[in-house]
Amino acid sequence: MCTVLWFRPATMSALLFSLLLLLSTLCRLGQSMSREEKLKLRNQVVEMFDHAYSNYMDHAYPADELMPLTCRGRVRGLEPSRGDVDDALGMFSLTLIDTLDTLVLLNKTAEFEAAVRRVLKDVRLDNDVVVSVFETNIRVLGGLLGGHSMAVMLKDAGHYMQWYQDELLHMAKDLGLRLLPAFNTSSGLPYPRVNLKHGVRGPESRTGTETDTCTACAGTIILEFAALSRFTGDPVFEVHARRALNFLWEKRQRNSNLVGTTINIHSGEWVRRDSGVGAGIDSYYEYLLKAYILLGDDLFLQRFNIHYASIMKYISQPPLLLDVHIHKPLLPARTWMDSLLAFFPGLQVLKGDIRPAIETHEMLYQVTKKHNFLPEAFTTDFRVHWAQHPLRPEFAESTYFLYKATKDPYYLEVGRTVLDNLNRFARVPCGFAAMKDVRTGSHEDRMDSFFLAEMFKYLFLLFAEEEDLPFNVEDYIFTTEAHLLPLSLSLSTAPRAPSPPANSTVQAESLPHLSTSVKSLWSEEELDDSNFDWTCPNTRLLFPDPAFPRNLRDPIRSAVDKSCPRPAVHREPGMGRPPLRAQDFMANNPDHLELLRRMGVSLIHLKDGRVQLVQHATQAVSAVAAEDGMRFMQEMMELSSQQQKEQLPPRAVQIISHPFFGRVVLTAGPAQFGTDLSKSITGVRGFVTVAEPYSGCAELSNAAFVQGRIALLQRGQCMFAEKARHIMKAGAIGGIVIDDNEGSSSDTAPLFQMAGDGRNTDDVTLPLLFLFYKEGNILLEALKEYREVEVLLSDKARDRGGDAHEEDQTSPASSATLDRSHVSTVELDESAPDNEEVTPEEDVGPAIKRNPEPEEEPAVDKDSSSKSVKAMMADWREDLEAFQQMEKDEL
C-alpha cells in the first residue's frame, strides 16, 4: 500500500509485494467492518455535513462563519472581538470558499456548481480589513485553488461546469497579489497580517508594525503559492514562498537542526526558542515533505529528513511529543502537549515511519475517549491543561492516513467514535458547536470553517469505498487545510530551476510520472544521499508479526486510561504492595530491581556509569505489572527531563521577628515567574498569614487580613501561578507555598523550582517561594506559637546580628550566600531521589547517573511538628554553618 506515502517508487518490487501481503494479513487480524456498516457510517458523515453546511447557508451566508448557538452569522466588527482568532475573518464568505472542494468529494456536484456561482457573484476581496496572511493563504487562497482544481476536473469530465472559464483562478491570483505586500521584508519572511485593500504600508493599512511571526505562519505558504504560480504561469508567488522557506532553513539551530516557534521577521532572531511539532511550527514540517511530493524538488525532502531525524531524537518520547529548547534540546520546554500535534501521525505515515505513528495516535485516541474530544492542551499524564476543543480535524486526519496505510479495521472503529462524539456532544439545532470545556460539555458559539473543509473530507474518505469517490484522490495532495491540489502541477515549469547534475538521468528514469524538467530540480550544492528516504520502510522489521500494531496500542491504552479499577487480587506475588514510583527508585536496591523485572523493565549498565532502562511490556509477569511498568517509565522520563532544566539558585526565607532575629534561615525554591529576588537589594519583608482557602486556588475569604502580608499556601489543587494571582488580588506582598508531601525536606530532596502555567505570567509581580514540608512546618509552628511572625524573602540570608539579643552572639553568622552549589536538581513537580541524577538517553528511555554514595543523613524526626521553637532553631544552626562553607567553596 505504498501509494499512500506518495513516495518515489524504487526498484524494490519484492519489498513492496511483501508489504502488500503483510497488510492483507493485518486486515484479517481484526474483526473486519462489513460493507453495509461502512456504507451506513459514510452516509452518516454526509448527513452531518448537510446539517452543518445547510445551517451555514440558511443562517450565516454571506458572513464568514456560522454562530451555531445563536443561529446567525459572525460578522467581524459586529461581534465582540476574539483577538487573533478573528484575523481569519475577512468578510469574504470564508466558510463557503473553504468548503468548495468538500462538496465535490462528497458527490454534491450540483451544490458545488451553485456555490461557485455564489462566490463569483457575491465575494469581494478588496475589503478594508486586516487579515492573517497564514489563515487567508491556507483557507481562502487554498479554497479557491481547490475549487478551481475541482471545476477543471468536472469540466474535463464533460458533465458539469461547462461554462467555467477559470474564474476562481482569477480570484485566486487577485488574492495572491493582495498578500504579496506582506513579503516586502529584508528577510523574505511575511508580515503576519496584511490589509486586503491597503497592504502593509501607510497608516490606512493599520498593520505593518509587527516584528514577529510564527514559524508555521511563514513556512506554510509554498503549496498554495507554488500552485498559483504553476496554474497561472506567473513565478512571482512561488519565488517569494521559496525565499521564506530558505530563510527559515538558514536560521535553524545548527547543532539540533530544530527551529523555534516565533521568529523576528527582520533580524531572523528566534523570539521563542521552544520547538515541537504542535502549534506554531506544525505545518512548516508538513509543507517541506508535501512540497517535495507536489513539486518534485529534492531539496525539500533533504531538509525534511534532517528535521525529522532531530524530531525523533529530541522531541519524540513515544507515545509523547514534548517541546524542547532548540539550543539545549535535552531540556523540555513544557510538561503538556497541544492538540494540533495530532496531525503528526498522519505525516509520519506519509514519511513511512509507521511504528511511532501508531503509538502516538493510540495515545491521542485514549485521551479522546477519556474526555470525548482532544482538549486543546493536555498534560503528560493526560489531564486537561486547556479545556477547549474547537472541533479540530487533525486527529481524524491521522486516523484516515493510518487506515489507508494499514487497512486495520481498528481505525474504522476510531472513526466511528469520532462521529458518535460529534453527534452526542457537539451537535446543536443550527450546526455543530465547539466545546468550551470538554470536562463539562459546555459549548462555544463557534463553528470554524475548517470543520467543513477538513473534518468531513477525512471521515468520508475513511468510510468510503473506491467506487464512492468521484475522482482518484491519489492524483491530488492535501494541503494543511485539506484542499486538493493536483500532482500534475509538478509537470509545470518551476521558477528558475537550476541545471541538473550529471547523474540526474538515473533518478529521472525512476520517476516515470514526472517530467524531465521537474525531475531535475536540484540544489546547486551537492546533496548527500544519506539524507534521502527514497523507498517505503522495510515492513518485515516494522511488523514482525501481524499483531504488531495491536501490541503497540495495548500498553498505551492501559497507561492513559487510569480511571480503570486496579484490583489487588490480580497482582502477582511480590506485586501486592503499591507499584514502585520513579522518585523512590534506587539502582542498587535489590527489591527495586526485582520489581522492575516483574514490570518488564530491564537494566543496562553503561560504561560511563549510567544505567539505561528499557521496558518490554510482553516480558511483564501480568497485564497489571506491565501497566505499572509503563507508568514507571513515564514518570522516569518526566524526572529525567526535569533534571535537565537550567538550575536557578535557591532563595531564603529568614525569620526576623522575636525571638528569632534572623537566626533561622529556611532554604526555599524559586519560581520561574514573579519578582526576581536576585535583583532586589532589600528583598521583601512582611508578616506571614495563612491564606483561606489554604490551597489558594480560589478567591481568598480572608483577603482583608492577607492585605500587606506574605500569604502561606499549600501546594496542590491548582497551578502555582493561579495561587499567586489569587493572593495578589487579595493585596499580599508575597507568597510561600508549602509542600503537602509529609516528611519532605531540603535535607534529602533536590531543590524545587516552580513553573508557570504555560501562559504569560508577566501579570504576577510579587515573589513566590517554595518550602518543603519540614521547613514549612517550622514556619507554621512559629506562627502558631507567636501569632505574629515576620520574615524576609530574599536571594540570600541577611545579617541581622545588630538586632539580636545577647544570646544571639554565639550563633553562626547568618549572611551566608545561598548559591548554586547547594542545588542538586531543579524540578517542576515530583522530586528525584537524593542519590541519583536522572538524565535522558538517546533513543531508549531514560538513564540514571549514579553519583557517589552520600554520607549518612540524620533521620528526619517524625515528631518534629511537636518540637519547641528553640529546638528547631538548633537544628538549623548546622544549615547556617553549611551556608558559610558553601560560600567559601562556591563552584
Protein Blocks (a to p, Z undefined) as FASTA:
>chain_A
ZZmnopacdddfklmmmmmmmmmmmmmmmccddfklmmmmmmmmmmmmmmmmmmmmmmmo
ccfbdcfknopacdehjaccehjmlmmpgolokmlmmmmmmmmmnopaklmmmmmmmmmm
mpcckbccdddfklmmmmmmmmmmmmmmmmmmmmmnomgoklpghklmmmmmmmmmmmmm
mmmcfkopacfbdcfklomgojklopajafbdcfklmmmmmmmmmmmmmmnopaklmmmm
mmmmmmmmmmpcfklopacfbdcfklopafblcdcfbehjlmmmmmmmmmmmmnopaklm
mmmmmmmmmmmmmmpccfbdcdddfklmmbcfbfcdcfklmmmmmmmmmnopaklmmmmm
mmmmmmmmmnopacfbdcfkopafblcdehiaklmmmmmmmmmmnopaklmmmmmmmmmm
mmmmmpcfkbcaddfblknopacddddfklmmmmmmmmmmmmpcfklpgbdfklpccdfk
opacdfklmmpccehiacddfklmmmmmmmmkbcfklmmmccfbdcdfklpcfbccdfkl
mmmbfklmmmmmmmmmmmmmmmbccdfklpcehilpccddfklpcfklmklmmmmmmnop
acdddfkopacddddfklpmbfklmmmmmmmmmmmmmmmmmmmpccddddddddfbdckl
opaccdddddfedjdfklpmnlpaddddddddfklpaccfklmmmgopacdddeehiafk
lmmmmmmmnopabdcdddfbghiafklgccdddddehiafklpccdcddddfklmmmmmm
mmmmnopacddddfbdcdfklmpcfklmmpccfkbccdfklpgbdcfkbccdfkbccddd
ehiacdddddddddddddddfklmmpcfklmmmmmmmmmmmmmmmmmmpZZ
